[in-house]
Amino acid sequence: MTRSLLAQSSRRARSVPLLALLPLAVLVLLLLVTGCSPTGPEKGTVTEKPTSAGRWAPRPGSAWQWQLDGRVDPGIDVPVYDIDGFENTTADVARLHRDGRKVICYINAGAWEDFRPDSDAFPASVRGRPNGWDGERWLDIRRLDILKPLMEKRFDMCRAKGFDAVEPDLLDGYLNDTGFPLRAAHQLAYNRMIARIAHERDMSVGLKNDLPQVPALVGTFDFAVNEECAQYDECTLLTPFVEAGKAVLHVEYALSTKDFCAQSHRLGFSSMRKKLDLDTWRQAC
């Protein structure tokens, strides 16, 4: 039995201030959003949006489910699922596909996890300080020579299981006390490498948090995944994605839906409230 993936949620670092808020561009979007109860199904919107290279990517406003706690429950009626790549099987992904879903593969790209089956493949030299979650340590993202083949194997796993896209977590180590002298340039190089690995496998890829580098990376990544931008008044930093026709998949934990859904509608985000353990419960805007 594997460890609960509570540690995969709410990874935002707050000790380092983000860049000043970008100006909010003029944005007019028609958004199909349907409500749902915390326990009931939700009819989702159509999500087909091929990239310029023909890869699927979620479109702005697509309803989604984010479940990282164990194997997926396919009972939520939304068109996009984001689930753990290790915890779920080829059969789980195929079941979602049969139900008309697109499926995003969650992996950790920025920290070593002692509970993953490939943990021994990460040499001690790239394992930094603990990141606040049991069994995890920051990775030295400067070591592209070591980390690239390890991440390629993880992305190969996602592709082999039939996933349509990847959500690589912890793409903002340079904003944290990792034990390594990481700089913004190191993070840009690493994140671009991660995106290339996904695209080489014909999968789209999402930029997880890392709001200061959105202007530099919006052209490289196919969508964004964000935690708590409304709580910290940062959501306008993500508008370049929607302006480029790319989805922002957004969750809040502490705020109620009445506190952020109106703004999410205006910005064209795919927003919902989730519990920190990222189980099946959700409240969509």
C-alpha positions in Angstrom: 0.0 0.0 0.0 1.5 3.3 -1.0 1.6 6.4 1.0 -1.3 8.9 0.8 -0.4 11.7 -1.6 -1.4 14.5 0.8 2.1 15.7 0.3 1.4 16.5 -3.4 -1.0 19.3 -2.7 -0.6 23.0 -1.9 3.2 23.3 -2.6 3.3 27.0 -2.9 6.4 28.7 -1.3 5.6 31.9 0.4 9.0 33.0 1.8 10.0 34.7 -1.4 7.9 37.4 -2.9 6.7 37.0 -6.5 7.3 39.6 -9.2 5.1 42.7 -9.3 1.7 42.0 -10.7 1.5 42.3 -14.5 -1.0 44.7 -16.0 -4.3 43.0 -16.7 -4.9 42.9 -20.5 -8.3 43.5 -22.0 -9.9 40.0 -21.9 -13.4 39.1 -23.2 -14.2 35.4 -23.1 -17.4 33.5 -23.3 -17.2 30.8 -20.7 -19.4 27.7 -20.3 -19.3 26.9 -16.7 -21.6 24.4 -14.9 -22.1 24.1 -11.2 -21.8 21.0 -9.2 -22.5 19.9 -5.7 -19.5 18.6 -3.6 -20.8 15.0 -4.2 -22.6 15.1 -7.5 -21.5 14.9 -11.1 -20.9 17.8 -13.4 -21.5 18.0 -17.1 -18.3 19.3 -18.6 -17.5 21.4 -21.6 -15.9 20.2 -24.8 -12.1 20.3 -24.4 -10.7 19.5 -27.9 -8.0 22.0 -28.6 -5.1 20.7 -30.7 -1.9 22.6 -30.3 0.1 23.8 -33.4 1.8 20.4 -33.3 -1.4 18.5 -33.2 -1.2 17.6 -29.5 -4.4 17.8 -27.3 -4.4 20.5 -24.7 -7.2 21.8 -22.5 -9.0 24.9 -23.7 -9.8 27.9 -21.4 -12.8 27.2 -19.2 -12.6 23.4 -19.5 -14.1 21.7 -16.4 -11.6 19.3 -14.7 -11.0 17.0 -11.8 -7.7 16.9 -9.8 -7.3 13.7 -7.7 -3.9 12.8 -6.4 -5.0 10.7 -3.4 -4.7 7.1 -4.7 -6.3 5.5 -7.7 -8.7 7.6 -9.6 -12.5 7.6 -9.0 -14.0 8.0 -12.5 -17.4 9.0 -11.3 -17.0 12.8 -11.7 -18.6 13.9 -15.0 -16.0 16.3 -16.3 -14.0 16.1 -19.5 -10.5 16.5 -18.0 -8.9 14.5 -15.2 -5.5 15.2 -13.6 -4.3 12.1 -11.7 -1.1 10.6 -10.3 1.0 8.9 -12.9 2.5 6.3 -10.6 -0.7 5.5 -8.7 -2.8 4.8 -11.7 -2.6 2.1 -14.3 -3.0 1.8 -18.1 -6.5 0.4 -17.4 -7.4 3.4 -15.3 -6.4 5.8 -18.1 -8.2 3.6 -20.7 -11.4 3.7 -18.6 -11.4 7.4 -18.5 -10.8 7.6 -22.3 -13.7 5.2 -22.9 -15.8 7.7 -20.9 -14.7 10.5 -23.2 -12.2 12.1 -20.8 -8.7 13.5 -21.5 -6.2 12.6 -18.8 -3.2 14.5 -17.4 -0.3 12.7 -15.7 0.9 14.2 -12.5 4.6 13.6 -11.7 7.0 15.4 -9.4 9.7 17.1 -11.4 11.3 19.2 -8.7 11.7 17.0 -5.7 13.0 13.5 -4.9 10.4 11.3 -3.3 11.5 8.3 -1.2 8.2 6.5 -1.8 8.4 6.3 -5.6 9.6 3.1 -7.3 12.4 4.9 -9.1 13.7 6.7 -5.9 17.0 4.7 -5.9 17.9 6.0 -9.4 18.4 9.6 -8.0 21.9 9.9 -6.7 22.4 11.6 -3.3 24.3 14.4 -5.0 21.1 15.8 -6.5 19.0 15.5 -3.3 18.8 18.8 -1.4 17.1 20.0 1.7 13.6 18.7 2.8 10.8 20.6 1.1 8.4 20.3 4.0 6.7 17.0 3.0 7.6 13.6 4.4 10.1 11.7 2.4 10.8 14.5 -0.1 13.9 16.6 -0.9 14.5 19.3 -3.4 16.4 18.4 -6.6 19.4 20.1 -7.9 17.9 21.2 -11.2 21.2 22.5 -12.4 22.2 18.9 -13.1 20.4 18.4 -16.4 22.8 15.6 -17.3 21.5 13.5 -14.3 17.9 14.6 -14.2 17.0 14.5 -17.9 17.2 10.7 -18.3 15.3 10.2 -15.1 12.5 12.6 -16.1 12.5 11.0 -19.6 11.7 7.6 -18.0 8.9 9.2 -16.0 7.4 10.8 -19.1 7.9 7.5 -20.9 5.7 5.9 -18.2 3.0 8.5 -18.7 3.1 8.0 -22.5 3.0 4.2 -22.2 0.0 4.4 -19.9 -1.9 6.5 -22.5 -1.9 9.9 -20.8 -2.6 12.9 -23.0 -0.6 15.5 -21.1 1.7 15.9 -18.1 1.5 18.1 -15.0 5.1 18.3 -13.7 5.1 19.6 -10.1 7.5 21.9 -8.3 8.8 23.8 -11.2 9.7 26.8 -8.9 12.5 25.4 -6.8 14.6 28.5 -7.3 12.1 30.4 -5.1 12.8 28.1 -2.2 15.6 27.2 0.2 16.7 24.0 -1.6 20.2 23.7 -0.4 21.5 24.6 -3.9 22.4 28.0 -5.3 19.5 28.0 -7.8 18.8 31.0 -9.9 16.0 32.0 -12.2 18.1 31.1 -15.2 18.6 27.6 -13.9 14.8 27.2 -13.5 14.1 28.5 -17.0 16.6 26.0 -18.5 15.1 23.1 -16.5 11.5 24.0 -17.2 12.2 24.3 -20.9 13.9 20.9 -20.8 10.8 19.4 -19.1 8.6 20.9 -21.8 10.7 19.5 -24.6 10.6 16.0 -23.0 6.8 16.1 -23.0 6.6 17.4 -26.6 9.0 14.8 -27.9 6.5 12.2 -26.6 3.6 14.0 -28.2 2.1 15.1 -24.9 1.1 18.6 -23.9 2.6 20.0 -20.6 1.4 22.4 -18.0 3.4 25.0 -16.1 2.8 24.4 -12.4 2.8 27.7 -10.4 6.2 29.6 -11.1 4.3 32.8 -11.7 7.3 35.1 -12.1 8.4 33.2 -15.2 5.0 33.1 -17.0 6.0 35.7 -19.5 9.1 33.7 -20.5 7.4 30.3 -20.5 3.8 30.9 -21.8 5.0 30.2 -25.4 6.7 26.9 -24.3 4.0 25.4 -22.1 0.5 24.3 -23.3 -1.5 25.2 -20.2 -1.0 26.2 -16.6 -1.9 24.6 -13.3 -2.1 26.9 -10.3 -2.8 26.7 -6.6 -4.2 29.6 -4.6 -3.6 32.6 -6.9 -6.9 34.2 -5.7 -5.9 33.8 -2.0 -2.7 35.6 -2.7 -4.0 38.1 -5.3 -1.8 36.8 -8.1 -4.3 35.5 -10.7 -3.7 38.3 -13.2 -0.1 36.9 -13.6 -1.7 34.0 -15.4 -3.7 35.9 -18.0 -1.1 35.5 -20.7 -2.1 31.8 -20.9 -5.7 32.5 -21.5 -4.9 35.3 -24.0 -2.8 32.7 -25.9 -5.8 30.3 -25.9 -4.4 28.1 -23.2 -6.2 26.8 -20.2 -5.5 27.8 -16.6 -6.5 24.9 -14.3 -6.8 26.6 -10.9 -7.7 25.5 -7.4 -8.2 27.2 -4.1 -8.2 25.5 -0.7 -9.0 28.1 2.0 -11.4 30.4 0.1 -15.0 29.7 -0.6 -16.2 29.7 -4.2 -18.0 33.0 -3.7 -14.7 34.5 -2.9 -13.0 33.7 -6.2 -15.4 32.3 -8.8 -16.5 35.7 -10.1 -12.9 36.7 -10.9 -12.3 33.2 -12.4 -15.2 33.7 -14.8 -13.9 37.1 -15.9 -10.4 35.7 -16.4 -11.5 32.5 -18.2 -10.0 30.2 -15.7 -11.0 26.6 -15.0 -11.4 27.0 -11.2 -12.6 24.9 -8.3 -12.2 24.5 -4.6 -10.5 21.3 -3.4 -9.5 19.9 0.0 -5.8 19.7 0.7 -5.6 16.0 0.3 -6.9 16.3 -3.2 -9.3 13.4 -3.0 -12.5 13.2 -5.1 -14.3 16.1 -3.4 -14.6 19.3 -5.4 -16.7 22.5 -5.7 -16.5 23.9 -9.2 -17.2 27.5 -10.1 
